[in-house]
Amino acid sequence: MASRGSLRSYPGPWEGQIVLACRKCQKKLKHSGKKDGIAKLSKELKKRGRREGVALRVIGVSCLKMCPKGGVTVCTQRQLGRGECSIVRTKADVDALAGQL
């Protein structure tokens, strides 16, 4: 029997890598009319993951307080361990991010 106050752990319902992407940044880009491939970053990363055989789970999170102009703040699992984030502004940045995964 578990004692009171102990925290139980459960396996996650997903497979593969997790990428956290700021919903606020994505929403701003979507409504700005930019069609450069990062306005729908979540869809783009999921497609690349399927093509390359890497299971990706892109999770939209609330504001990460970086608020880049013309970009989206993202964090990969590795970056979270180091306390870092990335800012994706161009298609080349999406390529670099996909290369890290």
N, C-alpha and C positions, 0 to 999 in steps of 0.2 A: 504494500500500500504506500502510495506517495505521500510524503508529508506536505502539510499546507505551505503554500508559498513556493513550491518547487516548480520550475518551468519545464514543460515537456516539449520535446522536439519531434517533428514529423517530417517525412520526406516531401519535397516540393512536388506539385502536380505536373511539372513540366520537365522536359529533357533539354540538355544542351546549355548554352550560354545565355545569360541575362544581360540586356542592355536597357538602361534607364534613360528615357528621353523626356525632356521638359514639354509638357502639354501646352503651356502658355507660349513658349517660343514657336512651336509648330503651328499653333492657332494664328499667331501674328503673321507668319510667313504665308499661310494658306490664304488669309484675307488680303494680303498685300498684292496678290496677283502674280507673284514670281512662279515661273514654271521651269526652274533649273534643276529639278530632281531632289531638292531637299525639302520642299514644301510638304511632301508626303514621305518623310524620312522613315517612318515605321514600315510602311509598305515596301519601300525600296530595300531596306535591310532584310526584311523577311524573304523577299524574292531572291536576293543574292545568297542568303543562307541556304535556301532550297536548291539553287543552282550549284552551289559549291559543296553540298552535302553536310552543311553545318546546321544543327538545330539551334535556332535563335528565338528567344522570347523577348520581344520589345515591349517594355512596360512604360506607359505614360505616367509621369509623376508630376506632382505640383511643382511650383516654381523653385528652381535651384538657386535663385538669387544672383545669377551671373548676368542675365538679361542682355545677351549680345545683340548688336544691331545687325540684322540680316543673317542671323545664324540660329542654330539650335544647340542647346547644351545637352550633352550626352555623357553617360558614365558606363563603362564596362565593368565586369566583375573584377578584373585586375586593377583597374583604376580605383575602384572603391576601397580595395585593400590598402592602397597607397594614399588615399584621401585626395584623389585628383579627379578632374573632369576634363572633357574636351569640348571645343566649340566647332561645329560643322557648318561651314559657310558655302562650300562649293562641291561639285561632283567629285573633284579630286580628294576632298576631305572625306567623302563617303567611301571612296576607294581605299584610302588609308585606314579608315576605321574598320572596314571589312577585312583588310589585311591583318589587323591586330587580332581579329577574332579567329 
